[in-house]
């Protein structure tokens, strides 16, 4: 299975704009059978949220990876 993993950074959350506050290893719990399917869904998600993130001065990195590469925790 392949999953979309994210790192999200808030660019102006602190008094020091050059030091964003970032959270890594977020992931979409829904898995995809192939990397190609994951990439298509990831790109669709990027297109959907891109302008909203820019408007809020938030940056996000998204990539597809296998479940073996994700440190999974129940929270």
VMD Tcl script that builds the backbone (N, CA, C; Angstrom):
set m [mol new atoms 225]
animate dup $m
set s [atomselect $m all]
$s set {name element resname resid chain x y z} {
  {N N UNK 1 A 0.840 -1.191 0.000}
  {CA C UNK 1 A 0.000 0.000 0.000}
  {C C UNK 1 A 0.883 1.252 0.000}
  {N N UNK 2 A 0.371 2.286 -0.637}
  {CA C UNK 2 A 1.049 3.579 -0.681}
  {C C UNK 2 A 0.168 4.613 0.020}
  {N N UNK 3 A 0.807 5.524 0.706}
  {CA C UNK 3 A 0.108 6.554 1.470}
  {C C UNK 3 A 0.666 7.927 1.128}
  {N N UNK 4 A -0.201 8.942 1.232}
  {CA C UNK 4 A 0.242 10.328 1.076}
  {C C UNK 4 A 0.734 10.795 2.439}
  {N N UNK 5 A 1.983 11.231 2.478}
  {CA C UNK 5 A 2.607 11.728 3.704}
  {C C UNK 5 A 2.844 13.217 3.537}
  {N N UNK 6 A 2.688 13.966 4.634}
  {CA C UNK 6 A 2.804 15.422 4.556}
  {C C UNK 6 A 3.737 15.981 5.616}
  {N N UNK 7 A 4.330 17.103 5.278}
  {CA C UNK 7 A 4.949 18.002 6.242}
  {C C UNK 7 A 4.272 19.341 6.027}
  {N N UNK 8 A 3.750 19.927 7.085}
  {CA C UNK 8 A 3.041 21.204 6.976}
  {C C UNK 8 A 3.792 22.249 7.796}
  {N N UNK 9 A 3.985 23.423 7.201}
  {CA C UNK 9 A 4.724 24.501 7.864}
  {C C UNK 9 A 3.881 25.773 7.873}
  {N N UNK 10 A 3.804 26.373 9.045}
  {CA C UNK 10 A 3.122 27.657 9.213}
  {C C UNK 10 A 4.194 28.733 9.156}
  {N N UNK 11 A 4.122 29.575 8.118}
  {CA C UNK 11 A 5.235 30.466 7.802}
  {C C UNK 11 A 5.337 31.680 8.708}
  {N N UNK 12 A 4.248 32.141 9.268}
  {CA C UNK 12 A 4.296 33.351 10.089}
  {C C UNK 12 A 3.613 33.134 11.437}
  {N N UNK 13 A 3.888 32.012 12.060}
  {CA C UNK 13 A 3.289 31.695 13.345}
  {C C UNK 13 A 4.096 32.279 14.502}
  {N N UNK 14 A 5.354 32.585 14.248}
  {CA C UNK 14 A 6.231 33.134 15.285}
  {C C UNK 14 A 6.629 34.558 14.925}
  {N N UNK 15 A 7.357 35.198 15.808}
  {CA C UNK 15 A 7.867 36.542 15.531}
  {C C UNK 15 A 9.034 36.519 14.555}
  {N N UNK 16 A 9.552 35.341 14.265}
  {CA C UNK 16 A 10.676 35.189 13.354}
  {C C UNK 16 A 10.212 34.475 12.085}
  {N N UNK 17 A 9.842 35.225 11.050}
  {CA C UNK 17 A 9.289 34.603 9.847}
  {C C UNK 17 A 10.244 33.640 9.160}
  {N N UNK 18 A 11.537 33.788 9.397}
  {CA C UNK 18 A 12.498 32.870 8.777}
  {C C UNK 18 A 12.541 31.511 9.496}
  {N N UNK 19 A 11.808 31.391 10.614}
  {CA C UNK 19 A 11.734 30.135 11.361}
  {C C UNK 19 A 10.294 29.641 11.410}
  {N N UNK 20 A 9.857 28.971 10.346}
  {CA C UNK 20 A 8.474 28.476 10.354}
  {C C UNK 20 A 8.303 27.348 11.370}
  {N N UNK 21 A 7.072 27.150 11.801}
  {CA C UNK 21 A 6.722 26.045 12.690}
  {C C UNK 21 A 6.213 24.913 11.792}
  {N N UNK 22 A 6.902 23.758 11.837}
  {CA C UNK 22 A 6.572 22.647 10.942}
  {C C UNK 22 A 6.210 21.387 11.724}
  {N N UNK 23 A 5.318 20.624 11.146}
  {CA C UNK 23 A 4.920 19.325 11.691}
  {C C UNK 23 A 5.133 18.300 10.584}
  {N N UNK 24 A 5.888 17.255 10.886}
  {CA C UNK 24 A 6.241 16.260 9.876}
  {C C UNK 24 A 5.508 14.950 10.118}
  {N N UNK 25 A 5.505 14.123 9.087}
  {CA C UNK 25 A 4.986 12.762 9.121}
  {C C UNK 25 A 3.480 12.677 9.347}
  {N N UNK 26 A 2.740 13.693 8.896}
  {CA C UNK 26 A 1.298 13.538 8.855}
  {C C UNK 26 A 0.972 12.667 7.658}
  {N N UNK 27 A -0.098 11.908 7.721}
  {CA C UNK 27 A -0.428 11.106 6.549}
  {C C UNK 27 A -1.920 10.865 6.441}
  {N N UNK 28 A -2.333 10.662 5.198}
  {CA C UNK 28 A -3.710 10.319 4.906}
  {C C UNK 28 A -3.855 8.824 5.158}
  {N N UNK 29 A -4.753 8.429 6.040}
  {CA C UNK 29 A -4.861 7.021 6.434}
  {C C UNK 29 A -5.355 6.116 5.309}
  {N N UNK 30 A -5.978 6.683 4.302}
  {CA C UNK 30 A -6.459 5.869 3.192}
  {C C UNK 30 A -5.269 5.457 2.335}
  {N N UNK 31 A -5.126 4.182 2.067}
  {CA C UNK 31 A -4.014 3.680 1.264}
  {C C UNK 31 A -4.411 3.465 -0.191}
  {N N UNK 32 A -3.411 3.481 -1.054}
  {CA C UNK 32 A -3.604 3.277 -2.487}
  {C C UNK 32 A -2.830 2.041 -2.922}
  {N N UNK 33 A -3.384 1.304 -3.854}
  {CA C UNK 33 A -2.770 0.050 -4.298}
  {C C UNK 33 A -1.447 0.265 -5.034}
  {N N UNK 34 A -1.361 1.334 -5.835}
  {CA C UNK 34 A -0.145 1.561 -6.625}
  {C C UNK 34 A 0.400 2.960 -6.352}
  {N N UNK 35 A 1.691 3.131 -6.633}
  {CA C UNK 35 A 2.296 4.449 -6.474}
  {C C UNK 35 A 1.678 5.439 -7.466}
  {N N UNK 36 A 1.357 4.963 -8.657}
  {CA C UNK 36 A 0.756 5.834 -9.668}
  {C C UNK 36 A -0.584 6.391 -9.189}
  {N N UNK 37 A -1.429 5.522 -8.610}
  {CA C UNK 37 A -2.717 5.981 -8.079}
  {C C UNK 37 A -2.505 6.991 -6.957}
  {N N UNK 38 A -1.545 6.731 -6.100}
  {CA C UNK 38 A -1.229 7.650 -5.005}
  {C C UNK 38 A -0.787 9.007 -5.548}
  {N N UNK 39 A 0.068 8.996 -6.558}
  {CA C UNK 39 A 0.555 10.245 -7.153}
  {C C UNK 39 A -0.577 11.058 -7.770}
  {N N UNK 40 A -1.509 10.389 -8.435}
  {CA C UNK 40 A -2.653 11.082 -9.042}
  {C C UNK 40 A -3.491 11.750 -7.952}
  {N N UNK 41 A -3.794 11.017 -6.891}
  {CA C UNK 41 A -4.602 11.575 -5.797}
  {C C UNK 41 A -3.863 12.702 -5.092}
  {N N UNK 42 A -2.566 12.543 -4.907}
  {CA C UNK 42 A -1.747 13.595 -4.288}
  {C C UNK 42 A -1.808 14.866 -5.134}
  {N N UNK 43 A -1.641 14.732 -6.434}
  {CA C UNK 43 A -1.671 15.904 -7.318}
  {C C UNK 43 A -3.050 16.555 -7.331}
  {N N UNK 44 A -4.113 15.753 -7.264}
  {CA C UNK 44 A -5.469 16.308 -7.179}
  {C C UNK 44 A -5.644 17.102 -5.885}
  {N N UNK 45 A -5.135 16.558 -4.797}
  {CA C UNK 45 A -5.220 17.237 -3.501}
  {C C UNK 45 A -4.449 18.557 -3.531}
  {N N UNK 46 A -3.270 18.542 -4.125}
  {CA C UNK 46 A -2.461 19.765 -4.230}
  {C C UNK 46 A -3.232 20.846 -4.987}
  {N N UNK 47 A -3.823 20.477 -6.124}
  {CA C UNK 47 A -4.591 21.442 -6.910}
  {C C UNK 47 A -5.767 21.999 -6.105}
  {N N UNK 48 A -6.385 21.152 -5.301}
  {CA C UNK 48 A -7.561 21.547 -4.532}
  {C C UNK 48 A -7.224 22.533 -3.413}
  {N N UNK 49 A -6.100 22.356 -2.735}
  {CA C UNK 49 A -5.803 23.158 -1.543}
  {C C UNK 49 A -4.725 24.220 -1.746}
  {N N UNK 50 A -4.111 24.268 -2.912}
  {CA C UNK 50 A -2.968 25.155 -3.136}
  {C C UNK 50 A -3.263 26.617 -2.805}
  {N N UNK 51 A -4.304 27.180 -3.372}
  {CA C UNK 51 A -4.580 28.607 -3.158}
  {C C UNK 51 A -4.947 28.900 -1.710}
  {N N UNK 52 A -5.709 28.026 -1.070}
  {CA C UNK 52 A -6.054 28.220 0.344}
  {C C UNK 52 A -4.796 28.253 1.208}
  {N N UNK 53 A -3.855 27.364 0.944}
  {CA C UNK 53 A -2.611 27.357 1.722}
  {C C UNK 53 A -1.817 28.649 1.490}
  {N N UNK 54 A -1.729 29.087 0.256}
  {CA C UNK 54 A -1.026 30.347 -0.050}
  {C C UNK 54 A -1.680 31.516 0.672}
  {N N UNK 55 A -3.009 31.578 0.637}
  {CA C UNK 55 A -3.734 32.669 1.293}
  {C C UNK 55 A -3.462 32.710 2.790}
  {N N UNK 56 A -3.217 31.553 3.386}
  {CA C UNK 56 A -2.995 31.451 4.838}
  {C C UNK 56 A -1.514 31.409 5.211}
  {N N UNK 57 A -0.645 31.578 4.217}
  {CA C UNK 57 A 0.804 31.532 4.415}
  {C C UNK 57 A 1.229 30.224 5.094}
  {N N UNK 58 A 0.727 29.145 4.500}
  {CA C UNK 58 A 1.048 27.793 4.964}
  {C C UNK 58 A 1.692 27.057 3.798}
  {N N UNK 59 A 2.711 26.295 4.100}
  {CA C UNK 59 A 3.392 25.503 3.086}
  {C C UNK 59 A 3.245 24.027 3.444}
  {N N UNK 60 A 3.074 23.196 2.423}
  {CA C UNK 60 A 2.916 21.773 2.683}
  {C C UNK 60 A 3.680 20.985 1.628}
  {N N UNK 61 A 4.405 19.992 2.084}
  {CA C UNK 61 A 5.074 19.046 1.198}
  {C C UNK 61 A 4.280 17.752 1.268}
  {N N UNK 62 A 3.941 17.203 0.127}
  {CA C UNK 62 A 3.227 15.934 0.065}
  {C C UNK 62 A 4.021 14.975 -0.801}
  {N N UNK 63 A 4.093 13.721 -0.380}
  {CA C UNK 63 A 4.741 12.701 -1.198}
  {C C UNK 63 A 4.116 11.354 -0.901}
  {N N UNK 64 A 4.295 10.420 -1.822}
  {CA C UNK 64 A 3.757 9.069 -1.667}
  {C C UNK 64 A 4.867 8.124 -1.231}
  {N N UNK 65 A 4.523 7.255 -0.302}
  {CA C UNK 65 A 5.485 6.274 0.185}
  {C C UNK 65 A 4.745 5.023 0.640}
  {N N UNK 66 A 5.508 3.956 0.839}
  {CA C UNK 66 A 4.891 2.704 1.296}
  {C C UNK 66 A 4.650 2.762 2.791}
  {N N UNK 67 A 3.762 1.893 3.257}
  {CA C UNK 67 A 3.441 1.869 4.686}
  {C C UNK 67 A 4.645 1.471 5.524}
  {N N UNK 68 A 5.596 0.757 4.959}
  {CA C UNK 68 A 6.796 0.356 5.700}
  {C C UNK 68 A 7.669 1.552 6.073}
  {N N UNK 69 A 7.531 2.644 5.339}
  {CA C UNK 69 A 8.384 3.808 5.553}
  {C C UNK 69 A 7.740 4.844 6.465}
  {N N UNK 70 A 6.526 4.594 6.938}
  {CA C UNK 70 A 5.825 5.545 7.790}
  {C C UNK 70 A 5.896 5.066 9.229}
  {N N UNK 71 A 6.302 5.946 10.098}
  {CA C UNK 71 A 6.259 5.634 11.525}
  {C C UNK 71 A 4.826 5.856 11.980}
  {N N UNK 72 A 4.081 4.785 12.200}
  {CA C UNK 72 A 2.665 4.915 12.517}
  {C C UNK 72 A 2.455 4.932 14.026}
  {N N UNK 73 A 1.614 5.865 14.454}
  {CA C UNK 73 A 1.233 6.002 15.856}
  {C C UNK 73 A -0.249 6.223 15.926}
  {N N UNK 74 A -0.880 5.652 16.914}
  {CA C UNK 74 A -2.281 5.946 17.173}
  {C C UNK 74 A -2.335 7.103 18.148}
  {N N UNK 75 A -3.070 8.146 17.785}
  {CA C UNK 75 A -3.211 9.299 18.664}
  {C C UNK 75 A -4.668 9.587 18.911}
}
mol reanalyze $m
mol bondsrecalc $m
mol representation Tube
mol addrep $m
